[in-house]
Amino acid sequence: MSGQAFRSLPPNDASWHLEAYLARGGYEAARRAVTSMAPADVVAEIRKAGLRGRGGAGFPAGLKWSFVPQDRPGPRYLCANADEGEPGTFKDRAILVRDPHRLLEGMIIAAFAVGIGTAVVYVRGEYERIAGRLCDAVAEAQAAGFLGRGICGTAFGLDVIVHFGAGAYICGEETALLESVEGRRGQPRLKPPFPAVVGLFGAPTVINNVETLASVPEIIGRGADWFTRLGQPKDCGTRLFSVSGAVRRPGLYELPTGTPLRTIIEEHAGGPPDGVGIKAVIPGGLSAPLLRADELETPMDFDSLAKVCSMIGSAGIIVIGDRTPILDVLAVTARFYAHESCGQCTPCRIGTSWIHKTVTRIAAGRGRSSDLDLILELAGGMKGRTLCPMGDAAALPLYAMVAKFRDELERAVGR
């Protein structure tokens, strides 16, 4: 992760191979961890760095690792969540394609810190072809002695399994991911118990996002103090921002957390095309409530976005141009969540379906004056009442679209 925009690679690019990774200092952090650090010291360094999960919830990674009981006999597992199903997000894909060994090195360090011998990378079904590089990287690392038994001449060993899902958005939720790995339908589990205590196959399990694990080698290699000097005091380091929509240079940009949204859009992504203004921006993937054009000075970090009733989520920035009807955005969002609801709990199953039907009727020109209030009522009834976070992931953006662009939507209902 280089601090600059990711660019497309030529077909014969070899920078992702082990030889190139070693040439730029790859696996030195893992070597340092397993040969000269105690597991507890590794956990302490990650906690000191303040690394927060990059998958959406933002839970501190080191704190999550510390929850795994060390006095229980039997196996422990690590799951790298590469089920990147959040619309507008493509950062983990870039790591899998361009820097798979960095992910593997982060997994080695995390596994050593927690006492884990088996790790699973859960890759979304649509990424099966591009994840071929990850499979090749696993083979390279195994052949070089960085995976398997006796890593770096120590007693520590780690086996990595690449597991492909079947393309279900719900499997990005950690317990649904575990169900899928175990061969069952991907549906969330009741919590507690949490995966750190009862996870994969009933054993203690650490689940981290790809970008989170890929940040670990830099922290161990350069130190927590280096990491905390980047970004914000309570949200340190850099983030990979996926930028798409109405901008001149859509792409992936690595920038310090807290970089203003307007700076990312205008200075890095080139701003909207000529003749197009910005109507709204979704700052953290489709599940994040959108912001109006007058809210673009908001820094891109957890706390700043929470203050404007949104969230950084997966840092997937979708820029909506002023030529795009907000009804179209609402319709796409409602259809997506109605389709992806696993149906296990009633508020999400019925709420998403009903909202989708209502929005579809409005889009067909058969809207009623009460429809917008109905959407707000249904979304409000879902918030905080579903088995897993997907209920909120659906309700929050739908509610925000209606609340912030009610005048425009009322004209659509009354046409």
VEXLOLO-507251 format. One record per residue (C-alpha): residue in three letters; y negated, z negated, x. Coordinates in steps of 0.05 Angstrom, whole numbers, plus 5000, padded with zeros to 4 digits. Each point is the difference from the previous one (the first is absolute). Layout:
N
AlaYZX/...
//
This chain:
415
Met500050005000/Ser494250285039/Gly493649844962/Gln498750724980/Ala502050494946/Phe507250244999/Arg500750755006/Ser505850464984/Leu505050105055/Pro502750665026/Pro507450114986/Asn501949905073/Asp496149355009/Ala503949495041/Ser495149424999/Trp504449614951/His506050005047/Leu502149395040/Glu497950295067/Ala492850104976/Tyr499949324968/Leu502349665064/Ala494750385039/Arg494549674959/Gly502949305008/Gly505050014943/Tyr505049434994/Glu496349575051/Ala497849524946/Ala507149954974/Arg502549885071/Arg494849465010/Ala501949664934/Val507549985010/Thr500049835075/Ser494249525008/Met498049714932/Ala503449514953/Pro500950254928/Ala495449454974/Asp494650235049/Val500550714973/Val499149754929/Ala494149575022/Glu496650605033/Ile500650434938/Arg497349434958/Lys494249905048/Ala498450754995/Gly499349944925/Leu504050634988/Arg500250124924/Gly505150454967/Arg497850724996/Gly504250184940/Gly495449744946/Ala500649254988/Gly497049815068/Phe504349395011/Pro499549735072/Ala505950295039/Gly501049415047/Leu499949514942/Lys505350414965/Trp504449985062/Ser499349255005/Phe502949914930/Val506950235022/Pro504449385008/Gln502749935070/Asp505249464985/Arg504350414952/Pro506450315027/Gly501550734988/Pro496250665009/Arg492650144989/Tyr497150694987/Leu493750395012/Cys497850554952/Ala494650505019/Asn497050254935/Ala498950755008/Asp500150134925/Glu492950285001/Gly499550184926/Glu492849804987/Pro496150634980/Gly494650165050/Thr503649665058/Phe503250365059/Lys499049545060/Asp507249775008/Arg502350724999/Ala495650145060/Ile503149435039/Leu507050234984/Val498350715023/Arg495449865059/Asp501749325027/Pro506949774976/His501349615064/Arg494049564987/Leu503149804934/Leu506749865034/Glu496549585054/Gly496549594947/Met506749894965/Ile503249775065/Ile494549485010/Ala500249764928/Ala507649955001/Phe499949615065/Ala494749534973/Val504049834938/Gly507150045028/Ile502250634965/Gly505750455023/Thr499850554947/Ala494150394974/Val499250534945/Val494650524994/Tyr499550174926/Val497150714996/Arg497850304934/Gly504450584977/Glu494550525006/Tyr499449845075/Glu507250155016/Arg498450635041/Ile494149735039/Ala503749365014/Gly504750405043/Arg495449825058/Leu501149274985/Cys507550105002/Asp499350375066/Ala495649445028/Val505349484981/Ala505250415038/Glu495350055061/Ala498549265000/Gln507449834993/Ala501950455058/Ala494549695044/Gly502149294985/Phe494249804956/Leu504549934939/Gly507149744995/Arg502849445041/Gly496749705062/Ile492950264990/Cys496249995067/Gly505949645032/Thr499649394954/Ala504949714949/Phe495750274943/Gly502350604961/Leu497650404940/Asp503250544959/Val495450454958/Ile502550364937/Val495850554966/His501149974925/Phe497250524952/Gly497849834930/Ala500050484941/Gly492550074988/Ala498449414954/Tyr493049705004/Ile502549324980/Cys504249965064/Gly493749885039/Glu500249304969/Glu503949585049/Thr505449724955/Ala501250674966/Leu500850285070/Leu505449485015/Glu503650184936/Ser500050735020/Val502649865069/Glu505749604970/Gly502050604958/Arg497149794933/Arg494650284956/Gly493149865030/Gln497349454956/Pro496049395021/Arg503249315006/Leu497349364973/Lys496249595051/Pro501149475025/Pro504450015040/Phe496050455046/Pro503350505048/Ala498449575061/Val505149504973/Val504650424955/Gly499250745015/Leu504750575020/Phe507249824983/Gly497649304984/Ala497849885072/Pro493049835027/Thr496150655007/Val493350215028/Ile496950604965/Asn493950345033/Asn496550664989/Val500650545054/Glu492749955021/Thr500549245005/Leu505950045048/Ala496750565039/Ser494149535014/Val504549475031/Pro501050325070/Glu492450035013/Ile499249274981/Ile505649775047/Gly497950485054/Arg492549874999/Gly499849314970/Ala497749714934/Asp493049905025/Trp499250755012/Phe502450134929/Thr495349494968/Arg494050325033/Leu501250624956/Gly498550014926/Gln498049394961/Pro501249255013/Lys504949944941/Asp502650715004/Cys500850195073/Gly501950645036/Thr499750714977/Arg502650364939/Leu502650704989/Phe495750294944/Ser503050594962/Val494250414973/Ser501050554948/Gly496450324942/Ala493050275000/Val498549975075/Arg499350535054/Arg504949705049/Pro505749654963/Gly504649645047/Leu502149355032/Tyr494949585038/Glu501249365039/Leu493949564997/Pro498549255004/Thr500949624935/Gly493349894967/Thr497550705014/Pro495650174940/Leu503150484950/Arg494050465004/Thr500750055076/Ile507350204994/Ile498550534947/Glu493650305028/Glu500349905076/His507550085012/Ala502550424941/Gly493850434998/Gly497649814931/Pro501050424937/Pro499650775003/Asp493350344988/Gly497749954928/Val504749424984/Gly497849294990/Ile504349375000/Lys501549724931/Ala504949455021/Val504749795055/Ile506949684996/Pro500049575063/Gly507149765009/Gly505050484968/Leu500550144925/Ser501449274983/Ala493249785025/Pro494349994948/Leu495150555015/Leu492949905024/Arg493850364975/Ala495750415047/Asp495049435005/Glu505449545028/Leu501650405063/Glu496649525048/Thr505849534989/Pro503749825065/Met507350205000/Asp503449335007/Phe503749534953/Asp494549514985/Ser494250504993/Leu503950434951/Ala502249394960/Lys492749834990/Val499050664963/Cys506449914960/Ser504150505039/Met504849965060/Ile501650355065/Gly507450064982/Ser503250545043/Ala493150265022/Gly501150664964/Ile492950254986/Ile499650534944/Val493050304992/Ile498650254929/Gly494750544996/Asp494750024945/Arg503150644972/Thr506549634983/Pro500249714929/Ile501949265003/Leu504750154941/Asp504150445046/Val500649435051/Leu501849514944/Ala505350474973/Val503450115067/Thr500049255014/Ala502849824932/Arg505550525005/Phe502049775070/Tyr500949274982/Ala503550144934/His504950445038/Glu501149505057/Ser500749364960/Cys507149755011/Gly500249744928/Gln502849325017/Cys494349604969/Thr496750134933/Pro492649955018/Cys500650555052/Arg505050434963/Ile496250014934/Gly493049935029/Thr500450605047/Ser503450434947/Trp495049834946/Ile494050125046/His502950675021/Lys500950224927/Thr493049784983/Val496850375059/Thr504250624985/Arg497350004929/Ile492949945025/Ala501050575049/Ala502850434944/Gly493549914961/Arg503049524949/Gly496849365025/Arg497949434955/Ser493849565006/Ser504549405012/Asp504250315055/Leu495949755059/Asp500249294975/Leu507550084990/Ile500950215072/Leu496049415024/Glu504049534956/Leu506750285024/Ala497949985073/Gly497449294992/Gly506649804968/Met503950255059/Lys495949655054/Gly503649405028/Arg505750054949/Thr505150455033/Leu506149855042/Cys497250345062/Pro493250245025/Met500950704971/Gly497249764933/Asp493549815034/Ala500350645042/Ala499850404936/Ala495449574959/Leu494449885051/Pro498250735014/Leu500750214927/Tyr495549434978/Ala494850165053/Met499750744982/Val498549844927/Ala495249435015/Lys495950355053/Phe499850694967/Arg500049814927/Asp494150444982/Glu503350625028/Leu506649834966/Glu496649874934/Arg497250705001/Ala507050265012/Val502749604941/Gly494450244954/Arg500250735018/
//
